[in-house]
Amino acid sequence: APGLDPSKALAGAKMLLDSGVDIVNVADAPRAMARMSNIAFCSLLLERYGIQPILHVCGRDRNLLAQMAHLLGAHAIGIRNLVIITGDPPKVGDYPEATAVYDLDAIGLLQMASNMNRGVDPAGKPLPGGKTSFLLATGLEPGAADLDKELARLQKKREAGAELIMTQPIFQTDLLETVLRRIEHLEMPVLVGVLPLVSYKNAEFLHNEVPGMQIPEVIRERMRKTPGGEAARKEGVKIAREMLFAVRERVQGAYLMPPLGRYELALEVLDGLKR
């Protein structure tokens, strides 16, 4: 949630859960933009609605001590699902002069959380109070410029303790199929990311400005040819449904990322699948 007031995001989360969504994803200052502490927001979800969230944890903003404190605090308030990522550098966000910490990247964070699940702290000592019970997910960019490097990192993430893969939003099902074939040996469930576009401008921004996001020209051209406003929104929902229909037999689930806080778009995408 941006700013001081989480009410819109909380209402959106409750609407999604009431409509049959299984779980809510809570990002960690995505694209290096300042947002309300995601652990505080997760606490509100748990306290007010009993919603079990997926907490994103990125390596950018906290040193090792702060990361451990963050995970201990998350576990103490009842959070059990983590998505561990390295995080976008500050230069892509609103505060490019901010210090990038990166004591631990995604692999290091996964190793730390995995050790905590075994009752061991980062110094190799017994974790006071026992052990954590986190489910550890990690990210994957099917459209990475260097796919071999991306998949080699995924192998290391698996070895460090990752149990579940959550992809960046997909707009090329053939590319996803190639990636799925190459990672079958890891035997990890995959949740595919799906993002309903809302306009041609939105598609161009995501393609050109957001790290790891690739929207093929054919998709951007579809959005360009669509009149703006409601027609563009409907086209974006249609594309998202097409992506889900194309891959639903090949993945274990999906997570929807409605842009600009437009949570109702997620329900429109899902409604199309139920028909």
C-alpha positions in Angstrom: 0.0 0.0 0.0 1.4 3.4 -0.9 1.3 6.1 1.7 -0.3 6.0 5.2 -3.7 4.6 4.3 -3.9 0.8 3.6 -7.7 0.8 3.4 -8.0 0.4 -0.4 -5.5 -2.4 -0.5 -7.1 -4.2 2.5 -10.5 -3.9 0.9 -9.1 -5.2 -2.4 -7.6 -8.2 -0.6 -10.8 -9.0 1.1 -12.8 -8.7 -2.1 -10.4 -11.1 -3.8 -10.6 -13.7 -1.0 -14.4 -13.4 -0.8 -14.5 -14.1 -4.5 -12.5 -17.4 -4.3 -8.9 -16.4 -4.6 -6.8 -18.7 -2.4 -4.1 -16.4 -1.2 -2.8 -12.8 -1.4 0.7 -11.8 -2.6 2.3 -8.8 -0.7 5.2 -7.3 -2.5 8.4 -5.7 -0.9 8.7 -2.2 -2.3 8.5 -3.4 -5.9 10.5 -1.5 -8.5 12.3 0.1 -5.6 9.4 2.4 -4.8 8.7 3.3 -1.2 5.7 1.4 0.1 4.2 0.6 3.5 6.1 -2.2 5.3 4.8 -5.3 3.8 5.1 -7.2 7.1 2.9 -4.5 8.7 0.3 -4.9 5.9 0.4 -8.7 6.3 -0.2 -8.2 10.0 -3.3 -6.2 9.2 -4.5 -8.9 6.8 -4.1 -11.6 9.4 -5.6 -9.6 12.2 -8.6 -8.2 10.4 -9.5 -11.0 8.0 -7.5 -14.1 8.9 -6.0 -14.0 5.4 -2.8 -16.0 5.1 -0.5 -13.9 2.8 2.6 -14.6 0.7 5.2 -12.2 2.0 7.8 -11.0 -0.5 11.3 -10.7 1.0 14.0 -9.0 -1.1 17.7 -8.5 -0.5 17.9 -4.9 -1.5 17.0 -3.0 1.7 18.1 -4.9 4.7 21.4 -6.3 6.0 21.8 -9.8 7.3 20.8 -8.9 10.9 17.7 -7.0 9.7 16.7 -9.8 7.4 16.9 -12.3 10.2 14.8 -10.0 12.4 12.3 -9.5 9.6 11.9 -13.3 9.2 11.6 -13.9 12.9 9.0 -11.2 13.2 7.1 -12.6 10.2 7.0 -16.0 11.8 5.9 -14.6 15.1 2.8 -13.0 13.7 1.8 -16.1 11.8 3.2 -15.6 8.3 4.3 -19.0 6.8 4.7 -18.3 3.1 7.7 -16.4 1.6 8.7 -15.3 -1.9 12.4 -14.6 -1.7 13.9 -12.4 -4.4 17.0 -10.3 -4.9 15.1 -7.1 -5.6 15.3 -4.3 -8.2 18.1 -1.8 -7.7 17.2 1.6 -6.2 18.2 3.4 -9.5 15.0 2.1 -11.2 12.8 3.6 -8.5 11.8 7.0 -7.0 14.9 7.3 -4.8 17.9 6.4 -6.9 20.3 7.8 -4.3 19.2 5.2 -1.8 21.8 2.7 -0.7 21.4 -0.8 -2.0 22.4 -3.2 0.8 22.3 -6.7 -0.8 24.1 -8.4 2.1 22.2 -11.4 0.8 20.8 -12.0 -2.6 18.0 -14.4 -3.3 20.2 -17.5 -3.0 21.7 -16.3 0.3 18.3 -15.4 1.7 16.9 -18.8 0.7 19.8 -20.5 2.5 19.2 -18.5 5.6 15.5 -19.2 5.7 16.1 -22.8 4.9 18.5 -23.1 7.8 16.0 -21.4 10.1 13.5 -24.0 9.1 16.0 -26.5 10.4 16.5 -24.5 13.6 19.9 -23.0 12.7 20.7 -19.3 12.7 23.0 -17.6 10.2 26.0 -18.1 12.5 25.4 -21.9 12.6 24.0 -21.8 16.2 20.7 -23.3 17.4 17.9 -20.9 16.7 16.4 -19.8 20.1 12.9 -21.2 20.4 13.1 -24.0 17.9 12.7 -23.8 14.2 10.6 -21.9 11.7 8.1 -23.5 9.3 8.2 -21.3 6.2 7.2 -22.4 2.7 10.0 -20.9 0.5 9.1 -19.7 -3.0 11.4 -17.9 -5.5 11.1 -15.9 -8.7 11.9 -16.8 -12.3 12.1 -14.7 -15.4 11.1 -16.8 -18.4 12.1 -13.8 -20.6 15.5 -13.2 -19.1 18.1 -11.9 -21.6 20.4 -14.7 -20.6 18.1 -17.7 -20.0 21.0 -20.1 -19.3 22.2 -17.9 -16.5 18.7 -17.5 -15.1 18.1 -21.3 -15.0 21.5 -21.9 -13.5 20.5 -19.5 -10.7 17.3 -21.3 -10.3 19.2 -24.5 -9.8 21.2 -22.8 -7.0 18.0 -21.5 -5.5 16.6 -25.0 -5.5 19.8 -26.3 -3.7 19.5 -23.4 -1.2 15.9 -24.4 -0.3 13.4 -23.0 -2.8 10.3 -25.2 -3.0 8.1 -23.3 -5.3 8.6 -21.1 -8.5 6.6 -17.9 -9.2 7.3 -16.5 -12.6 7.3 -13.0 -13.9 4.2 -12.2 -15.9 4.0 -14.2 -19.1 2.9 -12.9 -22.5 4.6 -15.6 -24.6 3.3 -19.1 -23.9 5.9 -20.7 -26.2 8.7 -19.2 -24.2 7.2 -20.5 -21.0 6.8 -24.0 -22.5 10.5 -24.0 -23.4 11.4 -23.0 -19.8 9.1 -25.6 -18.3 10.7 -28.4 -20.3 14.2 -27.2 -19.1 13.3 -27.2 -15.4 11.3 -30.5 -15.3 14.2 -32.2 -13.5 13.9 -29.8 -10.6 10.4 -31.2 -9.8 9.2 -27.8 -8.4 5.6 -26.7 -8.7 5.2 -23.5 -10.8 2.8 -20.6 -10.3 2.7 -18.6 -13.4 2.4 -14.8 -13.2 -0.4 -13.2 -15.2 -0.9 -9.4 -15.5 -3.9 -7.9 -17.3 -2.9 -4.9 -19.2 -5.0 -1.7 -19.1 -3.8 0.3 -22.0 -1.2 0.6 -24.7 0.7 3.1 -22.5 0.7 0.5 -19.7 2.1 -2.2 -22.0 4.9 0.1 -23.3 5.9 1.2 -19.8 6.1 -2.4 -18.5 8.0 -3.5 -21.5 10.5 -0.7 -21.5 10.8 0.4 -17.9 10.3 -2.7 -15.6 13.3 -5.0 -15.2 12.5 -8.6 -16.3 9.3 -7.7 -18.1 9.0 -8.6 -21.8 5.8 -8.0 -23.7 6.1 -9.1 -27.3 5.4 -6.7 -30.1 2.3 -8.7 -31.2 0.7 -8.1 -27.7 1.7 -4.4 -27.6 0.3 -4.0 -31.1 -3.0 -5.5 -30.0 -3.2 -2.9 -27.2 -2.1 -0.1 -29.6 -5.0 -0.9 -32.0 -7.5 -1.0 -29.3 -9.3 2.3 -28.4 -8.5 3.5 -25.0 -10.5 3.3 -21.8 -13.0 0.4 -21.4 -12.1 -1.2 -24.7 -8.4 -1.4 -23.8 -9.2 -2.8 -20.3 -11.3 -5.5 -21.9 -8.6 -6.4 -24.4 -6.1 -6.6 -21.5 -8.4 -9.0 -19.6 -8.9 -11.1 -22.8 -5.1 -11.4 -23.3 -4.7 -12.5 -19.7 -7.4 -15.1 -20.1 -5.7 -16.4 -23.2 -2.4 -16.8 -21.3 -4.1 -18.7 -18.5 -6.0 -21.0 -20.9 -2.9 -21.8 -22.8 -0.8 -22.8 -19.8 -3.2 -24.1 -17.2 -2.5 -27.8 -18.0 1.2 -27.2 -17.7 1.5 -25.4 -14.4 0.3 -25.9 -10.8 -1.4 -22.6 -10.4 -1.3 -18.9 -11.3 -1.1 -15.6 -9.5 -2.7 -12.4 -10.9 -1.0 -9.0 -10.7 -3.7 -6.4 -11.5 -1.8 -3.1 -12.2 -2.4 0.3 -10.6 -4.4 -1.2 -7.7 -7.3 -2.3 -10.0 -8.1 -5.5 -8.1 -11.4 -6.0 -9.9 -9.4 -6.9 -13.0 -8.2 -10.1 -11.3 -11.8 -11.2 -10.8 -12.7 -10.4 -14.4 -9.8 -12.7 -15.6 -10.9 -15.5 -13.3 -14.6 -15.0 -14.2 -13.7 -15.8 -17.8 -12.1 -19.1 -16.8 -15.2 -20.2 -14.9 -17.4 -20.0 -18.0 
